[in-house]
Amino acid sequence: ARDPIGVIPLYIGKDADGKITSGVVIGDITFQNQELIIACEKGEIREAPEKGVGAANYVDDEQPDDFIKAINIELTREGMKIDSIGFDGGGKLVIDAKYKS
């Protein structure tokens, strides 16, 4: 028998305590959402076309201030409390922000 169009069968593995060990695992998606918002250009997220930083546009910038400001604005609009945004000594973007509770 075929599954109806749009239906995906899920096979979830559980251990003896009932904890999910394989299949769908639901957890905190804060970091995934941050990455998506920072990477996407405005207009790329169909459900929210006004959302997005467009990180690729900032690659050649000498000063990261505009990039950091854009991230701050977008994550705040997303409902996150920003504690810090910056770059570490190796040039890696470091964000300390979480959804407001």
C-alpha positions in Angstrom: 0.0 0.0 0.0 1.2 3.5 -0.9 1.2 6.4 1.6 -1.0 9.3 0.6 0.8 12.2 -1.0 2.3 14.5 1.6 2.4 11.8 4.4 5.7 10.6 5.6 5.8 7.5 7.7 7.8 7.9 10.9 9.6 5.0 12.5 10.7 6.0 16.0 13.1 3.9 18.0 12.9 4.0 21.8 15.0 2.5 24.6 13.7 0.6 27.6 12.9 3.8 29.4 10.8 5.1 26.5 13.3 7.8 25.4 13.6 8.4 21.7 16.9 7.0 20.4 16.3 7.3 16.6 13.8 8.9 14.3 12.3 12.3 15.1 13.9 14.1 18.0 12.4 17.3 19.1 14.6 19.8 21.0 15.7 23.4 21.2 15.9 24.9 17.7 17.3 28.3 18.7 20.7 27.8 17.0 19.1 26.4 13.9 16.8 29.4 13.7 19.7 31.8 14.2 21.7 30.2 11.4 18.7 30.3 9.0 17.9 33.9 9.8 21.6 35.0 9.4 22.1 33.0 6.1 18.9 33.9 4.3 18.4 37.0 2.3 15.2 39.0 2.8 12.6 37.4 0.6 14.0 33.8 0.8 11.8 32.7 3.7 8.3 32.4 2.1 6.4 32.6 5.4 8.3 35.8 6.5 9.7 37.5 3.4 10.9 40.5 5.5 13.1 38.2 7.6 16.8 37.6 6.9 20.3 39.1 7.3 21.9 37.8 4.1 25.3 37.0 5.5 26.8 36.6 2.0 26.4 40.3 1.4 28.8 41.1 4.3 31.7 38.8 3.3 33.9 41.6 1.9 33.1 44.2 4.5 36.2 45.5 6.3 34.2 46.4 9.4 31.7 43.9 10.9 29.6 46.6 12.6 26.8 46.6 10.0 26.7 42.8 10.0 26.4 42.6 13.7 23.8 45.3 13.8 21.7 43.5 11.2 21.9 40.2 13.2 20.9 42.1 16.3 17.9 43.6 14.6 16.7 40.3 13.0 17.1 38.1 16.1 15.4 40.7 18.3 12.5 40.8 15.8 12.4 37.0 16.1 11.8 37.4 19.8 15.3 36.6 21.1 17.0 38.4 24.0 20.5 39.3 22.8 23.3 39.1 25.4 26.2 39.4 23.0 27.1 39.1 19.3 30.7 39.3 18.1 33.7 37.5 16.7 36.2 35.4 18.7 40.0 35.6 18.2 39.7 33.1 15.2 37.1 35.2 13.4 34.2 32.8 14.3 30.8 34.5 14.8 29.7 34.0 18.4 26.1 34.7 19.4 24.7 34.5 22.9 20.9 34.9 22.4 17.9 32.9 23.4 14.2 33.2 22.9 12.5 35.3 25.6 10.4 33.2 27.9 
